[in-house]
Amino acid sequence: MFVNLSACGIRVIPLQKNKVEASLAEVGNQYKRRTDLVPNLVNTVKGYAKHERETLQAVIDARAKATQTNFSAANQINTETFAQFQKAQTELSSALSRLMVVVEKYPDLKASENFRDLQAQLEGTENRIAIARRRYIEDVRVFNNYVTVIPHSWTNSLFFKFEKMPQFEISESEKQTPEVQF
């Protein structure tokens, strides 16, 4: 009997749920890293681009919103909180994209070695976020399959009653190519 239960997901479903929660925590960790890095980037750019206050203010405001949205693995099933968290991160990504366009428009900003270092760190952070999100998406896909596809779904409905977990969704603004004008 134990062999039959283990083959139907009695262990796998909770293990996969834990993996999803760990993946989500890593996504949060990478967003936190970005949030910590942005003030340094902004302060460096401020010294070189006083005339671009509006763009820098958008980054500061977006970062403030991103840090105000509380999100943890414990409440990740709450679709509303998840959507608020994702919206705040999207706004920060958008503001950072505009900042990078400013950098492209004003090449003299690139002359600063510190700015190049911070730009490389920001790019690395964005790559880490993308990797963490991709891992989370894959872990959620596997978990959702366990809780919705037979025979594991039978085990889930009898013992756990876990719901499908939400995936990251791409907003319309994220789907559009940034426009660069000189």
Secondary structure, DSSP 8 states (H G I E B T S, - for coil): -HHHHHHTTTTHHHHHHHHHHHHHHHHHHHHHHHHHHHHHHHHHHHHH-GGGHHHHHHHHHHHHHHHHS---GGGTT-HHHHHHHHHHHHHHHHHHHHHHHHHHH-GGGGG-HHHHHHHHHHHHHHHHHHHHHHHHHHHHHHHHHHHHSTTHHHHIIIII-----------HHHHS------
